[in-house]
Amino acid sequence: MLEITGLGGLIVLVLDIWAIVSVVGSTASTGKKVLWVLLILLLPILGFIIWLVAGPRAARA
């Protein structure tokens, strides 16, 4: 299994938190938000990449 530690792990953590905040702030339905957050939490790197390509974006002010 791929283990990410140190600076790489910190970068992945920050990117995942950014993705989750963006999903929660999006206009997507609650069910879709929950699924996206679960995907990002369960598959940190792959989930982030999938979100980056196809996920909901935060609503702009």
Contacts in CASP RR format, 6 or more apart in sequence:
PFRMAT RR
TARGET T0000
AUTHOR 0000-0000-0000
METHOD contacts of the structure
MODEL  1
MLEITGLGGLIVLVLDIWAIVSVVGSTASTGKKVLWVLLILLLPILGFII
WLVAGPRAARA
2 45 0 8 1.000
4 12 0 8 1.000
4 45 0 8 1.000
12 44 0 8 1.000
12 45 0 8 1.000
12 48 0 8 1.000
13 44 0 8 1.000
15 48 0 8 1.000
16 40 0 8 1.000
16 41 0 8 1.000
16 44 0 8 1.000
16 48 0 8 1.000
19 40 0 8 1.000
19 47 0 8 1.000
19 48 0 8 1.000
19 51 0 8 1.000
19 52 0 8 1.000
20 37 0 8 1.000
20 40 0 8 1.000
20 41 0 8 1.000
21 58 0 8 1.000
22 51 0 8 1.000
22 56 0 8 1.000
22 57 0 8 1.000
22 58 0 8 1.000
23 33 0 8 1.000
23 36 0 8 1.000
23 37 0 8 1.000
23 40 0 8 1.000
23 51 0 8 1.000
23 55 0 8 1.000
23 56 0 8 1.000
23 58 0 8 1.000
24 33 0 8 1.000
24 37 0 8 1.000
25 58 0 8 1.000
25 59 0 8 1.000
26 33 0 8 1.000
26 56 0 8 1.000
26 57 0 8 1.000
26 58 0 8 1.000
26 59 0 8 1.000
27 56 0 8 1.000
27 59 0 8 1.000
28 36 0 8 1.000
28 56 0 8 1.000
32 56 0 8 1.000
33 56 0 8 1.000
36 51 0 8 1.000
36 55 0 8 1.000
36 56 0 8 1.000
39 47 0 8 1.000
39 50 0 8 1.000
39 51 0 8 1.000
40 47 0 8 1.000
40 48 0 8 1.000
40 51 0 8 1.000
43 50 0 8 1.000
END
